[in-house]
Amino acid sequence: MSIHKKRGQYLRMIRIKKGLSQHGVALRLNISQNAYWKIENGETGLSIDHLLSLADTFDIPASTLLESLEIEGRNVI
């Protein structure tokens, strides 16, 4: 599984647990719902700015999002 797909699955899981819609999260990131859909589906990368905004939106530390992406001892975005 690609890094982007793994990250997207994790973001989707958190979003659903928080009871948020893709549209709502996209508004917080100042991007379109389609652009956020591409992030969740592993079709596009995630900027540091968006990662920090997601951490704020989901009310979790940014380090938690980074740790979720640890692969073979490396943190990747």
mmCIF file of the N, C-alpha and C atoms, coordinates in Angstrom:
data_MODEL
# 
_entry.id   MODEL 
# 
loop_
_atom_site.group_PDB 
_atom_site.id 
_atom_site.type_symbol 
_atom_site.label_atom_id 
_atom_site.label_alt_id 
_atom_site.label_comp_id 
_atom_site.label_asym_id 
_atom_site.label_entity_id 
_atom_site.label_seq_id 
_atom_site.pdbx_PDB_ins_code 
_atom_site.Cartn_x 
_atom_site.Cartn_y 
_atom_site.Cartn_z 
_atom_site.occupancy 
_atom_site.B_iso_or_equiv 
_atom_site.pdbx_formal_charge 
_atom_site.auth_seq_id 
_atom_site.auth_comp_id 
_atom_site.auth_asym_id 
_atom_site.auth_atom_id 
_atom_site.pdbx_PDB_model_num 
ATOM 1   N N  . MET A 1 1  ? 0.853   -1.178 0.000  1.00 0.00 ? 1  MET A N  1 
ATOM 2   C CA . MET A 1 1  ? 0.000   0.000  0.000  1.00 0.00 ? 1  MET A CA 1 
ATOM 3   C C  . MET A 1 1  ? 0.898   1.239  0.000  1.00 0.00 ? 1  MET A C  1 
ATOM 4   N N  . SER A 1 2  ? 0.510   2.242  -0.782 1.00 0.00 ? 2  SER A N  1 
ATOM 5   C CA . SER A 1 2  ? 1.331   3.447  -0.872 1.00 0.00 ? 2  SER A CA 1 
ATOM 6   C C  . SER A 1 2  ? 1.226   4.275  0.415  1.00 0.00 ? 2  SER A C  1 
ATOM 7   N N  . ILE A 1 3  ? 2.205   5.115  0.604  1.00 0.00 ? 3  ILE A N  1 
ATOM 8   C CA . ILE A 1 3  ? 2.236   5.999  1.764  1.00 0.00 ? 3  ILE A CA 1 
ATOM 9   C C  . ILE A 1 3  ? 1.006   6.901  1.764  1.00 0.00 ? 3  ILE A C  1 
ATOM 10  N N  . HIS A 1 4  ? 0.670   7.446  0.595  1.00 0.00 ? 4  HIS A N  1 
ATOM 11  C CA . HIS A 1 4  ? -0.469  8.354  0.507  1.00 0.00 ? 4  HIS A CA 1 
ATOM 12  C C  . HIS A 1 4  ? -1.780  7.639  0.837  1.00 0.00 ? 4  HIS A C  1 
ATOM 13  N N  . LYS A 1 5  ? -1.934  6.400  0.393  1.00 0.00 ? 5  LYS A N  1 
ATOM 14  C CA . LYS A 1 5  ? -3.155  5.656  0.695  1.00 0.00 ? 5  LYS A CA 1 
ATOM 15  C C  . LYS A 1 5  ? -3.246  5.339  2.187  1.00 0.00 ? 5  LYS A C  1 
ATOM 16  N N  . LYS A 1 6  ? -2.111  4.954  2.784  1.00 0.00 ? 6  LYS A N  1 
ATOM 17  C CA . LYS A 1 6  ? -2.096  4.652  4.213  1.00 0.00 ? 6  LYS A CA 1 
ATOM 18  C C  . LYS A 1 6  ? -2.476  5.898  5.011  1.00 0.00 ? 6  LYS A C  1 
ATOM 19  N N  . ARG A 1 7  ? -1.881  7.020  4.650  1.00 0.00 ? 7  ARG A N  1 
ATOM 20  C CA . ARG A 1 7  ? -2.195  8.265  5.337  1.00 0.00 ? 7  ARG A CA 1 
ATOM 21  C C  . ARG A 1 7  ? -3.671  8.615  5.162  1.00 0.00 ? 7  ARG A C  1 
ATOM 22  N N  . GLY A 1 8  ? -4.181  8.466  3.944  1.00 0.00 ? 8  GLY A N  1 
ATOM 23  C CA . GLY A 1 8  ? -5.575  8.784  3.666  1.00 0.00 ? 8  GLY A CA 1 
ATOM 24  C C  . GLY A 1 8  ? -6.536  7.949  4.482  1.00 0.00 ? 8  GLY A C  1 
ATOM 25  N N  . GLN A 1 9  ? -6.253  6.673  4.612  1.00 0.00 ? 9  GLN A N  1 
ATOM 26  C CA . GLN A 1 9  ? -7.110  5.790  5.415  1.00 0.00 ? 9  GLN A CA 1 
ATOM 27  C C  . GLN A 1 9  ? -7.134  6.237  6.872  1.00 0.00 ? 9  GLN A C  1 
ATOM 28  N N  . TYR A 1 10 ? -5.975  6.634  7.383  1.00 0.00 ? 10 TYR A N  1 
ATOM 29  C CA . TYR A 1 10 ? -5.887  7.089  8.768  1.00 0.00 ? 10 TYR A CA 1 
ATOM 30  C C  . TYR A 1 10 ? -6.681  8.383  8.952  1.00 0.00 ? 10 TYR A C  1 
ATOM 31  N N  . LEU A 1 11 ? -6.532  9.322  8.004  1.00 0.00 ? 11 LEU A N  1 
ATOM 32  C CA . LEU A 1 11 ? -7.272  10.585 8.092  1.00 0.00 ? 11 LEU A CA 1 
ATOM 33  C C  . LEU A 1 11 ? -8.772  10.345 8.028  1.00 0.00 ? 11 LEU A C  1 
ATOM 34  N N  . ARG A 1 12 ? -9.199  9.440  7.145  1.00 0.00 ? 12 ARG A N  1 
ATOM 35  C CA . ARG A 1 12 ? -10.624 9.116  7.036  1.00 0.00 ? 12 ARG A CA 1 
ATOM 36  C C  . ARG A 1 12 ? -11.146 8.551  8.359  1.00 0.00 ? 12 ARG A C  1 
ATOM 37  N N  . MET A 1 13 ? -10.380 7.649  8.964  1.00 0.00 ? 13 MET A N  1 
ATOM 38  C CA . MET A 1 13 ? -10.787 7.036  10.225 1.00 0.00 ? 13 MET A CA 1 
ATOM 39  C C  . MET A 1 13 ? -10.974 8.106  11.306 1.00 0.00 ? 13 MET A C  1 
ATOM 40  N N  . ILE A 1 14 ? -10.026 9.030  11.413 1.00 0.00 ? 14 ILE A N  1 
ATOM 41  C CA . ILE A 1 14 ? -10.131 10.083 12.418 1.00 0.00 ? 14 ILE A CA 1 
ATOM 42  C C  . ILE A 1 14 ? -11.332 10.981 12.119 1.00 0.00 ? 14 ILE A C  1 
ATOM 43  N N  . ARG A 1 15 ? -11.475 11.385 10.852 1.00 0.00 ? 15 ARG A N  1 
ATOM 44  C CA . ARG A 1 15 ? -12.576 12.273 10.472 1.00 0.00 ? 15 ARG A CA 1 
ATOM 45  C C  . ARG A 1 15 ? -13.926 11.663 10.848 1.00 0.00 ? 15 ARG A C  1 
ATOM 46  N N  . ILE A 1 16 ? -14.104 10.394 10.543 1.00 0.00 ? 16 ILE A N  1 
ATOM 47  C CA . ILE A 1 16 ? -15.364 9.715  10.839 1.00 0.00 ? 16 ILE A CA 1 
ATOM 48  C C  . ILE A 1 16 ? -15.584 9.620  12.347 1.00 0.00 ? 16 ILE A C  1 
ATOM 49  N N  . LYS A 1 17 ? -14.533 9.279  13.097 1.00 0.00 ? 17 LYS A N  1 
ATOM 50  C CA . LYS A 1 17 ? -14.655 9.204  14.554 1.00 0.00 ? 17 LYS A CA 1 
ATOM 51  C C  . LYS A 1 17 ? -15.033 10.545 15.160 1.00 0.00 ? 17 LYS A C  1 
ATOM 52  N N  . LYS A 1 18 ? -14.573 11.626 14.540 1.00 0.00 ? 18 LYS A N  1 
ATOM 53  C CA . LYS A 1 18 ? -14.884 12.969 15.034 1.00 0.00 ? 18 LYS A CA 1 
ATOM 54  C C  . LYS A 1 18 ? -16.242 13.469 14.533 1.00 0.00 ? 18 LYS A C  1 
ATOM 55  N N  . GLY A 1 19 ? -16.892 12.685 13.666 1.00 0.00 ? 19 GLY A N  1 
ATOM 56  C CA . GLY A 1 19 ? -18.208 13.052 13.164 1.00 0.00 ? 19 GLY A CA 1 
ATOM 57  C C  . GLY A 1 19 ? -18.184 14.201 12.170 1.00 0.00 ? 19 GLY A C  1 
ATOM 58  N N  . LEU A 1 20 ? -17.094 14.326 11.437 1.00 0.00 ? 20 LEU A N  1 
ATOM 59  C CA . LEU A 1 20 ? -16.931 15.409 10.477 1.00 0.00 ? 20 LEU A CA 1 
ATOM 60  C C  . LEU A 1 20 ? -17.141 14.920 9.047  1.00 0.00 ? 20 LEU A C  1 
ATOM 61  N N  . SER A 1 21 ? -17.607 15.813 8.200  1.00 0.00 ? 21 SER A N  1 
ATOM 62  C CA . SER A 1 21 ? -17.754 15.489 6.777  1.00 0.00 ? 21 SER A CA 1 
ATOM 63  C C  . SER A 1 21 ? -16.487 15.902 6.034  1.00 0.00 ? 21 SER A C  1 
ATOM 64  N N  . GLN A 1 22 ? -16.300 15.334 4.853  1.00 0.00 ? 22 GLN A N  1 
ATOM 65  C CA . GLN A 1 22 ? -15.185 15.772 4.009  1.00 0.00 ? 22 GLN A CA 1 
ATOM 66  C C  . GLN A 1 22 ? -15.320 17.255 3.696  1.00 0.00 ? 22 GLN A C  1 
ATOM 67  N N  . HIS A 1 23 ? -16.535 17.682 3.428  1.00 0.00 ? 23 HIS A N  1 
ATOM 68  C CA . HIS A 1 23 ? -16.775 19.090 3.101  1.00 0.00 ? 23 HIS A CA 1 
ATOM 69  C C  . HIS A 1 23 ? -16.368 19.999 4.262  1.00 0.00 ? 23 HIS A C  1 
ATOM 70  N N  . GLY A 1 24 ? -16.743 19.618 5.461  1.00 0.00 ? 24 GLY A N  1 
ATOM 71  C CA . GLY A 1 24 ? -16.406 20.414 6.639  1.00 0.00 ? 24 GLY A CA 1 
ATOM 72  C C  . GLY A 1 24 ? -14.906 20.518 6.861  1.00 0.00 ? 24 GLY A C  1 
ATOM 73  N N  . VAL A 1 25 ? -14.215 19.395 6.699  1.00 0.00 ? 25 VAL A N  1 
ATOM 74  C CA . VAL A 1 25 ? -12.755 19.410 6.856  1.00 0.00 ? 25 VAL A CA 1 
ATOM 75  C C  . VAL A 1 25 ? -12.128 20.256 5.753  1.00 0.00 ? 25 VAL A C  1 
ATOM 76  N N  . ALA A 1 26 ? -12.612 20.095 4.541  1.00 0.00 ? 26 ALA A N  1 
ATOM 77  C CA . ALA A 1 26 ? -12.073 20.871 3.416  1.00 0.00 ? 26 ALA A CA 1 
ATOM 78  C C  . ALA A 1 26 ? -12.228 22.366 3.665  1.00 0.00 ? 26 ALA A C  1 
ATOM 79  N N  . LEU A 1 27 ? -13.359 22.786 4.210  1.00 0.00 ? 27 LEU A N  1 
ATOM 80  C CA . LEU A 1 27 ? -13.554 24.202 4.522  1.00 0.00 ? 27 LEU A CA 1 
ATOM 81  C C  . LEU A 1 27 ? -12.508 24.697 5.512  1.00 0.00 ? 27 LEU A C  1 
ATOM 82  N N  . ARG A 1 28 ? -12.204 23.883 6.523  1.00 0.00 ? 28 ARG A N  1 
ATOM 83  C CA . ARG A 1 28 ? -11.189 24.258 7.523  1.00 0.00 ? 28 ARG A CA 1 
ATOM 84  C C  . ARG A 1 28 ? -9.810  24.369 6.896  1.00 0.00 ? 28 ARG A C  1 
ATOM 85  N N  . LEU A 1 29 ? -9.546  23.562 5.847  1.00 0.00 ? 29 LEU A N  1 
ATOM 86  C CA . LEU A 1 29 ? -8.248  23.598 5.169  1.00 0.00 ? 29 LEU A CA 1 
ATOM 87  C C  . LEU A 1 29 ? -8.209  24.637 4.059  1.00 0.00 ? 29 LEU A C  1 
ATOM 88  N N  . ASN A 1 30 ? -9.357  25.239 3.782  1.00 0.00 ? 30 ASN A N  1 
ATOM 89  C CA . ASN A 1 30 ? -9.484  26.207 2.693  1.00 0.00 ? 30 ASN A CA 1 
ATOM 90  C C  . ASN A 1 30 ? -9.166  25.576 1.336  1.00 0.00 ? 30 ASN A C  1 
ATOM 91  N N  . ILE A 1 31 ? -9.677  24.349 1.148  1.00 0.00 ? 31 ILE A N  1 
ATOM 92  C CA . ILE A 1 31 ? -9.544  23.650 -0.130 1.00 0.00 ? 31 ILE A CA 1 
ATOM 93  C C  . ILE A 1 31 ? -10.918 23.114 -0.506 1.00 0.00 ? 31 ILE A C  1 
ATOM 94  N N  . SER A 1 32 ? -11.068 22.653 -1.726 1.00 0.00 ? 32 SER A N  1 
ATOM 95  C CA . SER A 1 32 ? -12.348 22.087 -2.152 1.00 0.00 ? 32 SER A CA 1 
ATOM 96  C C  . SER A 1 32 ? -12.552 20.707 -1.534 1.00 0.00 ? 32 SER A C  1 
ATOM 97  N N  . GLN A 1 33 ? -13.817 20.286 -1.498 1.00 0.00 ? 33 GLN A N  1 
ATOM 98  C CA . GLN A 1 33 ? -14.113 18.937 -1.005 1.00 0.00 ? 33 GLN A CA 1 
ATOM 99  C C  . GLN A 1 33 ? -13.432 17.903 -1.894 1.00 0.00 ? 33 GLN A C  1 
ATOM 100 N N  . ASN A 1 34 ? -13.380 18.156 -3.190 1.00 0.00 ? 34 ASN A N  1 
ATOM 101 C CA . ASN A 1 34 ? -12.733 17.237 -4.117 1.00 0.00 ? 34 ASN A CA 1 
ATOM 102 C C  . ASN A 1 34 ? -11.234 17.116 -3.821 1.00 0.00 ? 34 ASN A C  1 
ATOM 103 N N  . ALA A 1 35 ? -10.594 18.231 -3.489 1.00 0.00 ? 35 ALA A N  1 
ATOM 104 C CA . ALA A 1 35 ? -9.165  18.194 -3.153 1.00 0.00 ? 35 ALA A CA 1 
ATOM 105 C C  . ALA A 1 35 ? -8.943  17.376 -1.880 1.00 0.00 ? 35 ALA A C  1 
ATOM 106 N N  . TYR A 1 36 ? -9.833  17.540 -0.890 1.00 0.00 ? 36 TYR A N  1 
ATOM 107 C CA . TYR A 1 36 ? -9.693  16.744 0.329  1.00 0.00 ? 36 TYR A CA 1 
ATOM 108 C C  . TYR A 1 36 ? -9.963  15.267 0.051  1.00 0.00 ? 36 TYR A C  1 
ATOM 109 N N  . TRP A 1 37 ? -10.930 14.983 -0.810 1.00 0.00 ? 37 TRP A N  1 
ATOM 110 C CA . TRP A 1 37 ? -11.214 13.598 -1.197 1.00 0.00 ? 37 TRP A CA 1 
ATOM 111 C C  . TRP A 1 37 ? -9.953  12.957 -1.772 1.00 0.00 ? 37 TRP A C  1 
ATOM 112 N N  . LYS A 1 38 ? -9.223  13.704 -2.585 1.00 0.00 ? 38 LYS A N  1 
ATOM 113 C CA . LYS A 1 38 ? -7.990  13.180 -3.185 1.00 0.00 ? 38 LYS A CA 1 
ATOM 114 C C  . LYS A 1 38 ? -6.934  12.884 -2.119 1.00 0.00 ? 38 LYS A C  1 
ATOM 115 N N  . ILE A 1 39 ? -6.885  13.693 -1.073 1.00 0.00 ? 39 ILE A N  1 
ATOM 116 C CA . ILE A 1 39 ? -5.952  13.431 0.034  1.00 0.00 ? 39 ILE A CA 1 
ATOM 117 C C  . ILE A 1 39 ? -6.344  12.128 0.724  1.00 0.00 ? 39 ILE A C  1 
ATOM 118 N N  . GLU A 1 40 ? -7.621  11.994 1.057  1.00 0.00 ? 40 GLU A N  1 
ATOM 119 C CA . GLU A 1 40 ? -8.086  10.782 1.753  1.00 0.00 ? 40 GLU A CA 1 
ATOM 120 C C  . GLU A 1 40 ? -7.951  9.529  0.897  1.00 0.00 ? 40 GLU A C  1 
ATOM 121 N N  . ASN A 1 41 ? -7.992  9.672  -0.399 1.00 0.00 ? 41 ASN A N  1 
ATOM 122 C CA . ASN A 1 41 ? -7.903  8.516  -1.284 1.00 0.00 ? 41 ASN A CA 1 
ATOM 123 C C  . ASN A 1 41 ? -6.502  8.275  -1.822 1.00 0.00 ? 41 ASN A C  1 
ATOM 124 N N  . GLY A 1 42 ? -5.536  9.020  -1.293 1.00 0.00 ? 42 GLY A N  1 
ATOM 125 C CA . GLY A 1 42 ? -4.144  8.787  -1.638 1.00 0.00 ? 42 GLY A CA 1 
ATOM 126 C C  . GLY A 1 42 ? -3.742  9.252  -3.020 1.00 0.00 ? 42 GLY A C  1 
ATOM 127 N N  . GLU A 1 43 ? -4.532  10.118 -3.614 1.00 0.00 ? 43 GLU A N  1 
ATOM 128 C CA . GLU A 1 43 ? -4.230  10.595 -4.963 1.00 0.00 ? 43 GLU A CA 1 
ATOM 129 C C  . GLU A 1 43 ? -3.346  11.835 -4.976 1.00 0.00 ? 43 GLU A C  1 
ATOM 130 N N  . THR A 1 44 ? -3.203  12.474 -3.826 1.00 0.00 ? 44 THR A N  1 
ATOM 131 C CA . THR A 1 44 ? -2.374  13.683 -3.749 1.00 0.00 ? 44 THR A CA 1 
ATOM 132 C C  . THR A 1 44 ? -1.677  13.739 -2.403 1.00 0.00 ? 44 THR A C  1 
ATOM 133 N N  . GLY A 1 45 ? -0.603  14.492 -2.361 1.00 0.00 ? 45 GLY A N  1 
ATOM 134 C CA . GLY A 1 45 ? 0.171   14.641 -1.138 1.00 0.00 ? 45 GLY A CA 1 
ATOM 135 C C  . GLY A 1 45 ? -0.465  15.629 -0.169 1.00 0.00 ? 45 GLY A C  1 
ATOM 136 N N  . LEU A 1 46 ? 0.171   15.798 0.952  1.00 0.00 ? 46 LEU A N  1 
ATOM 137 C CA . LEU A 1 46 ? -0.335  16.646 2.024  1.00 0.00 ? 46 LEU A CA 1 
ATOM 138 C C  . LEU A 1 46 ? 0.777   17.605 2.437  1.00 0.00 ? 46 LEU A C  1 
ATOM 139 N N  . SER A 1 47 ? 0.498   18.900 2.387  1.00 0.00 ? 47 SER A N  1 
ATOM 140 C CA . SER A 1 47 ? 1.497   19.891 2.793  1.00 0.00 ? 47 SER A CA 1 
ATOM 141 C C  . SER A 1 47 ? 1.596   19.943 4.317  1.00 0.00 ? 47 SER A C  1 
ATOM 142 N N  . ILE A 1 48 ? 2.700   20.491 4.787  1.00 0.00 ? 48 ILE A N  1 
ATOM 143 C CA . ILE A 1 48 ? 2.871   20.671 6.235  1.00 0.00 ? 48 ILE A CA 1 
ATOM 144 C C  . ILE A 1 48 ? 1.773   21.582 6.780  1.00 0.00 ? 48 ILE A C  1 
ATOM 145 N N  . ASP A 1 49 ? 1.451   22.641 6.041  1.00 0.00 ? 49 ASP A N  1 
ATOM 146 C CA . ASP A 1 49 ? 0.389   23.549 6.483  1.00 0.00 ? 49 ASP A CA 1 
ATOM 147 C C  . ASP A 1 49 ? -0.930  22.805 6.657  1.00 0.00 ? 49 ASP A C  1 
ATOM 148 N N  . HIS A 1 50 ? -1.262  21.947 5.697  1.00 0.00 ? 50 HIS A N  1 
ATOM 149 C CA . HIS A 1 50 ? -2.511  21.189 5.799  1.00 0.00 ? 50 HIS A CA 1 
ATOM 150 C C  . HIS A 1 50 ? -2.434  20.164 6.928  1.00 0.00 ? 50 HIS A C  1 
ATOM 151 N N  . LEU A 1 51 ? -1.287  19.559 7.117  1.00 0.00 ? 51 LEU A N  1 
ATOM 152 C CA . LEU A 1 51 ? -1.130  18.609 8.217  1.00 0.00 ? 51 LEU A CA 1 
ATOM 153 C C  . LEU A 1 51 ? -1.388  19.306 9.544  1.00 0.00 ? 51 LEU A C  1 
ATOM 154 N N  . LEU A 1 52 ? -0.832  20.506 9.716  1.00 0.00 ? 52 LEU A N  1 
ATOM 155 C CA . LEU A 1 52 ? -1.045  21.256 10.955 1.00 0.00 ? 52 LEU A CA 1 
ATOM 156 C C  . LEU A 1 52 ? -2.506  21.665 11.111 1.00 0.00 ? 52 LEU A C  1 
ATOM 157 N N  . SER A 1 53 ? -3.148  22.054 10.020 1.00 0.00 ? 53 SER A N  1 
ATOM 158 C CA . SER A 1 53 ? -4.570  22.404 10.068 1.00 0.00 ? 53 SER A CA 1 
ATOM 159 C C  . SER A 1 53 ? -5.429  21.195 10.404 1.00 0.00 ? 53 SER A C  1 
ATOM 160 N N  . LEU A 1 54 ? -5.060  20.037 9.857  1.00 0.00 ? 54 LEU A N  1 
ATOM 161 C CA . LEU A 1 54 ? -5.801  18.814 10.185 1.00 0.00 ? 54 LEU A CA 1 
ATOM 162 C C  . LEU A 1 54 ? -5.668  18.478 11.656 1.00 0.00 ? 54 LEU A C  1 
ATOM 163 N N  . ALA A 1 55 ? -4.468  18.614 12.197 1.00 0.00 ? 55 ALA A N  1 
ATOM 164 C CA . ALA A 1 55 ? -4.263  18.336 13.620 1.00 0.00 ? 55 ALA A CA 1 
ATOM 165 C C  . ALA A 1 55 ? -5.152  19.249 14.460 1.00 0.00 ? 55 ALA A C  1 
ATOM 166 N N  . ASP A 1 56 ? -5.228  20.517 14.076 1.00 0.00 ? 56 ASP A N  1 
ATOM 167 C CA . ASP A 1 56 ? -6.087  21.467 14.791 1.00 0.00 ? 56 ASP A CA 1 
ATOM 168 C C  . ASP A 1 56 ? -7.558  21.094 14.624 1.00 0.00 ? 56 ASP A C  1 
ATOM 169 N N  . THR A 1 57 ? -7.955  20.773 13.410 1.00 0.00 ? 57 THR A N  1 
ATOM 170 C CA . THR A 1 57 ? -9.344  20.398 13.118 1.00 0.00 ? 57 THR A CA 1 
ATOM 171 C C  . THR A 1 57 ? -9.766  19.162 13.895 1.00 0.00 ? 57 THR A C  1 
ATOM 172 N N  . PHE A 1 58 ? -8.875  18.171 13.958 1.00 0.00 ? 58 PHE A N  1 
ATOM 173 C CA . PHE A 1 58 ? -9.184  16.918 14.635 1.00 0.00 ? 58 PHE A CA 1 
ATOM 174 C C  . PHE A 1 58 ? -8.884  16.979 16.135 1.00 0.00 ? 58 PHE A C  1 
ATOM 175 N N  . ASP A 1 59 ? -8.328  18.110 16.582 1.00 0.00 ? 59 ASP A N  1 
ATOM 176 C CA . ASP A 1 59 ? -7.976  18.307 17.996 1.00 0.00 ? 59 ASP A CA 1 
ATOM 177 C C  . ASP A 1 59 ? -7.047  17.210 18.504 1.00 0.00 ? 59 ASP A C  1 
ATOM 178 N N  . ILE A 1 60 ? -6.003  16.964 17.711 1.00 0.00 ? 60 ILE A N  1 
ATOM 179 C CA . ILE A 1 60 ? -4.973  16.000 18.098 1.00 0.00 ? 60 ILE A CA 1 
ATOM 180 C C  . ILE A 1 60 ? -3.607  16.636 17.818 1.00 0.00 ? 60 ILE A C  1 
ATOM 181 N N  . PRO A 1 61 ? -2.564  16.184 18.506 1.00 0.00 ? 61 PRO A N  1 
ATOM 182 C CA . PRO A 1 61 ? -1.237  16.732 18.239 1.00 0.00 ? 61 PRO A CA 1 
ATOM 183 C C  . PRO A 1 61 ? -0.774  16.373 16.817 1.00 0.00 ? 61 PRO A C  1 
ATOM 184 N N  . ALA A 1 62 ? -0.089  17.296 16.178 1.00 0.00 ? 62 ALA A N  1 
ATOM 185 C CA . ALA A 1 62 ? 0.453   17.033 14.839 1.00 0.00 ? 62 ALA A CA 1 
ATOM 186 C C  . ALA A 1 62 ? 1.376   15.816 14.873 1.00 0.00 ? 62 ALA A C  1 
ATOM 187 N N  . SER A 1 63 ? 2.064   15.621 15.980 1.00 0.00 ? 63 SER A N  1 
ATOM 188 C CA . SER A 1 63 ? 2.962   14.473 16.094 1.00 0.00 ? 63 SER A CA 1 
ATOM 189 C C  . SER A 1 63 ? 2.205   13.150 15.960 1.00 0.00 ? 63 SER A C  1 
ATOM 190 N N  . THR A 1 64 ? 0.949   13.129 16.374 1.00 0.00 ? 64 THR A N  1 
ATOM 191 C CA . THR A 1 64 ? 0.143   11.922 16.233 1.00 0.00 ? 64 THR A CA 1 
ATOM 192 C C  . THR A 1 64 ? -0.061  11.591 14.762 1.00 0.00 ? 64 THR A C  1 
ATOM 193 N N  . LEU A 1 65 ? -0.311  12.622 13.948 1.00 0.00 ? 65 LEU A N  1 
ATOM 194 C CA . LEU A 1 65 ? -0.465  12.389 12.509 1.00 0.00 ? 65 LEU A CA 1 
ATOM 195 C C  . LEU A 1 65 ? 0.849   11.925 11.902 1.00 0.00 ? 65 LEU A C  1 
ATOM 196 N N  . LEU A 1 66 ? 1.951   12.499 12.350 1.00 0.00 ? 66 LEU A N  1 
ATOM 197 C CA . LEU A 1 66 ? 3.250   12.087 11.816 1.00 0.00 ? 66 LEU A CA 1 
ATOM 198 C C  . LEU A 1 66 ? 3.592   10.668 12.245 1.00 0.00 ? 66 LEU A C  1 
ATOM 199 N N  . GLU A 1 67 ? 3.317   10.333 13.497 1.00 0.00 ? 67 GLU A N  1 
ATOM 200 C CA . GLU A 1 67 ? 3.611   8.988  13.990 1.00 0.00 ? 67 GLU A CA 1 
ATOM 201 C C  . GLU A 1 67 ? 2.792   7.935  13.260 1.00 0.00 ? 67 GLU A C  1 
ATOM 202 N N  . SER A 1 68 ? 1.605   8.313  12.826 1.00 0.00 ? 68 SER A N  1 
ATOM 203 C CA . SER A 1 68 ? 0.761   7.361  12.117 1.00 0.00 ? 68 SER A CA 1 
ATOM 204 C C  . SER A 1 68 ? 1.354   6.985  10.772 1.00 0.00 ? 68 SER A C  1 
ATOM 205 N N  . LEU A 1 69 ? 2.304   7.771  10.314 1.00 0.00 ? 69 LEU A N  1 
ATOM 206 C CA . LEU A 1 69 ? 2.889   7.541  8.999  1.00 0.00 ? 69 LEU A CA 1 
ATOM 207 C C  . LEU A 1 69 ? 4.261   6.904  9.084  1.00 0.00 ? 69 LEU A C  1 
ATOM 208 N N  . GLU A 1 70 ? 4.631   6.442  10.264 1.00 0.00 ? 70 GLU A N  1 
ATOM 209 C CA . GLU A 1 70 ? 5.948   5.833  10.414 1.00 0.00 ? 70 GLU A CA 1 
ATOM 210 C C  . GLU A 1 70 ? 6.003   4.529  9.643  1.00 0.00 ? 70 GLU A C  1 
ATOM 211 N N  . ILE A 1 71 ? 6.970   4.446  8.762  1.00 0.00 ? 71 ILE A N  1 
ATOM 212 C CA . ILE A 1 71 ? 7.165   3.253  7.941  1.00 0.00 ? 71 ILE A CA 1 
ATOM 213 C C  . ILE A 1 71 ? 8.644   2.882  7.994  1.00 0.00 ? 71 ILE A C  1 
ATOM 214 N N  . GLU A 1 72 ? 8.913   1.691  8.438  1.00 0.00 ? 72 GLU A N  1 
ATOM 215 C CA . GLU A 1 72 ? 10.279  1.195  8.518  1.00 0.00 ? 72 GLU A CA 1 
ATOM 216 C C  . GLU A 1 72 ? 11.200  2.180  9.245  1.00 0.00 ? 72 GLU A C  1 
ATOM 217 N N  . GLY A 1 73 ? 10.696  2.734  10.365 1.00 0.00 ? 73 GLY A N  1 
ATOM 218 C CA . GLY A 1 73 ? 11.525  3.591  11.179 1.00 0.00 ? 73 GLY A CA 1 
ATOM 219 C C  . GLY A 1 73 ? 11.676  5.012  10.689 1.00 0.00 ? 73 GLY A C  1 
ATOM 220 N N  . ARG A 1 74 ? 10.989  5.371  9.617  1.00 0.00 ? 74 ARG A N  1 
ATOM 221 C CA . ARG A 1 74 ? 11.070  6.740  9.081  1.00 0.00 ? 74 ARG A CA 1 
ATOM 222 C C  . ARG A 1 74 ? 9.697   7.381  9.155  1.00 0.00 ? 74 ARG A C  1 
ATOM 223 N N  . ASN A 1 75 ? 9.682   8.662  9.478  1.00 0.00 ? 75 ASN A N  1 
ATOM 224 C CA . ASN A 1 75 ? 8.417   9.405  9.403  1.00 0.00 ? 75 ASN A CA 1 
ATOM 225 C C  . ASN A 1 75 ? 8.319   10.012 8.029  1.00 0.00 ? 75 ASN A C  1 
ATOM 226 N N  . VAL A 1 76 ? 7.179   9.839  7.406  1.00 0.00 ? 76 VAL A N  1 
ATOM 227 C CA . VAL A 1 76 ? 6.961   10.378 6.069  1.00 0.00 ? 76 VAL A CA 1 
ATOM 228 C C  . VAL A 1 76 ? 5.661   11.140 6.044  1.00 0.00 ? 76 VAL A C  1 
ATOM 229 N N  . ILE A 1 77 ? 5.567   12.078 5.161  1.00 0.00 ? 77 ILE A N  1 
ATOM 230 C CA . ILE A 1 77 ? 4.343   12.877 5.032  1.00 0.00 ? 77 ILE A CA 1 
ATOM 231 C C  . ILE A 1 77 ? 3.701   12.562 3.717  1.00 0.00 ? 77 ILE A C  1 
# 
